[in-house]
Amino acid sequence: AIVIVENASHHIEKGLTPKEAAIKAMTQMTGPVIGITLVLSAVFLPAAFLPGITGQLFRQFALVIASTAIISAINALTLKPAQCAMYLKPRPADYRPNIFYRAFNRVYGGIEAAYTALVRWMVLRPLSMSLLFVSIIVGGGWLYAHHQTGFLPIEDQGYAIVVGKLPEGAAQPRVRAAVKQVEAVLKATPGIAAWVTIGGFSMLDAANISNAFSLFAIYEPWDKRGAALDQKAILADLKRRLDPIQEARIATVTPPPIAGLGQAGGLQLMIEDRRSLGLPELQRAVLEMQRAGATQSGLAFLGTTFSAQSPQLFLDIDRVKTQTLSVPMDNVFGTLQAFLGSSYVNLFTKFDQSFQVYVQADAPYRLKIDDIKNLNVRNSKGAMVPLGALLNVERRVGSELVTRYNLYPAASVFGAPAPGFSGGDAIHLMEQMADNVLPNGLAMDWTATAYQQKLLGNTAYYVYALSLLLVFLVLAAQYESWLSPLAVIMVVPMALVGVILAQIARHFDNNLYTQVGLVLMIALASKNAILVVEFARELREEGKSIVEAAVEATRQRFRPIVMTSFAFILGVVPLLRAEGAGAASQQAIGTVVFGGMLASTLLAIPFVPVFYVITQRWRERRSGATPE
């Protein structure tokens, strides 16, 4: 819409009536508007076919961008010309702008003249400018390839998870005492409003474990906390206050960036026993990983909930004696279940409600090992046989919870990058430690967000290449030329320089939202170049030389390019300063678009006429015409 209105205003300044100006503006701008719309609609198409969560996020952005681009194009091609003819006023012959407009036009005229002179100087030196362009792109590509990587930014979702585990075999009274200490810390920590406690439950394992506990610490509302009490500050303060508690191993974790993507944020590694080495060997490997992680400055935390040292009672049933005494095994196990655990009996209805009936031994009769031997079981002849005559009770140690991953017994290892390090750095460190520590027969696999990050891998590079190819094909179809679109496509990587510099300035990593923003920048950078190339083609067809057509097109399209670009740049400023829920994601994509659009406007556009001159001369030489 800005492009249409600006072009109509430009023709009114030349003396045309609003209706004539609108018609001429549509004659000149219909092609660029259609081209921009097609590019914006098509650029996300390759990424939309990606599998998993990555593809789902790209599909959501593709749907939003494509639908808004189509609606905007319909508005620009139908409503805006009519509004220009109705609302824009013809300029009288004696029109004199006020002092503000005169000052603004004087400053703008100077900038436009300097910009035009720079472009003319550049197009007369195509080889030197091409070498400069390649140098900038190589430098930006090197920075991008060596920049820190991640999957999704850590979001402030309004709460954190405090998980703790006491020594193996600790009873619930000790767990409750440790929980009271943690609750006292939460009460004294600024920024925490409330909490929910679940005793005997491990959030990291999503399982009931008697010596574990989990608390959900709920922050104060975002508007009450202020910048001084952001999530990082609260978690750092909480860690400092929880460290002196010796009764339990306590860790504070954030929720996963996307609900259902793991039990908590950070990295989760599964160590698998692929050759049945046994749980003790698995625990030794996990402890070696923990010791190795303690020496790594790139890891803020490395821990596990796995243990093969939980005290257990092993019942060795003499099956020969059981058969000799005519005691069915079902009766033995049923008795143990009913007295030591609980056994479902039936339902009964009362007060129009159904109630379940369970049978269980009273607590005083199942406290000691001898209580097991004192139980009696009925044999097939109706006689009662003491269980002490049928089994022996042994004390052993083992794992209270055995997790299977890819069908193998496995142990979870949780990690988090240290400040100044990205998730990609932490993944690389943990993989190196696993290679050095794990013996033959044990192997590692990633899960949750780390698995998604590894799955993404170098897919982004293929997405960029396919998106560029699709934009090229769309423009080639519109221009009916294989060479003209090159002038548009070749300047697109210049936006990468702005993106990576903006990320470095804000200490952001290269995550999934960065890649979404880069795909969007392919379309937005192409948009500016399309305006120049389309107009230069028209001027060339009118008889101007290639150089003059490129320079004049750049001069005439300078104002709409600046207007549309800075409208977009200012539009993403709220994303740069986003606060509250989802702020990290908004800041990530806002930073990419802000830096990319600045680079596309200030760096890329001067190179568009240079590449137009190169490609147009090549095209005319191939067709047998004289280039100038």
Buried (B, 14 or more C-beta within 10 A) or exposed (E): BBBBBBBBBBBBEEEBBBBBBBBBBBEBBBBBBBBBBBBBBBBBBBBBEBEEBBBEBBBEBBEEBBEEBBEBBEEBBEEBBEBBBEEBEEBEEEEEEEEEEEEEEEEBEEEBEEBBEEBBEBBEEBEEBBEBBEEBBEEBBEBBEEBBBBBBBBBBBBBBBBBBBBEBBBEBEBBEEBBEBBBEBBEEBEBBBEBEBBBBBBBBBEEEBBBBBBBBBBBBEBEEBEEEBBBEBBBEBBBEBBEEBEBBBBBBBBBBBBEEBBBBBBBBBBBBBBEEBEBEBBBBBBBBBBEBBEEBEBBBBBBBBBBBBBEBEEBEBEEEEBEEBEBBEEBBEBBBBBBBEEBEEEEEEEEEEEEEEEEBBEEEEBEEEEBBBEBEBBBEEEEEBEBBBBBEBEEEBBBBBBBEBEEBBBBBBBBBBBEEBBBBBBBBBBBEBBEEBBEEBBBBBBBBBBBBBBBBEEBBEEBBEBBBEBBBEBBBEBBEBBBBBBBBBBBBBBBBBBBBBBBEEBEBBBBBBBBBBBBBBBBBBBBBBBBBBBBBBBBBEEEBBBBBBBBBBBBBBBBBBBBBBEEBBEEBEEBBEBBEEBBBBBBBBBBBBBBBBBBBBEBBBBBBBBBBBBBBBEBBEEEEEEEE
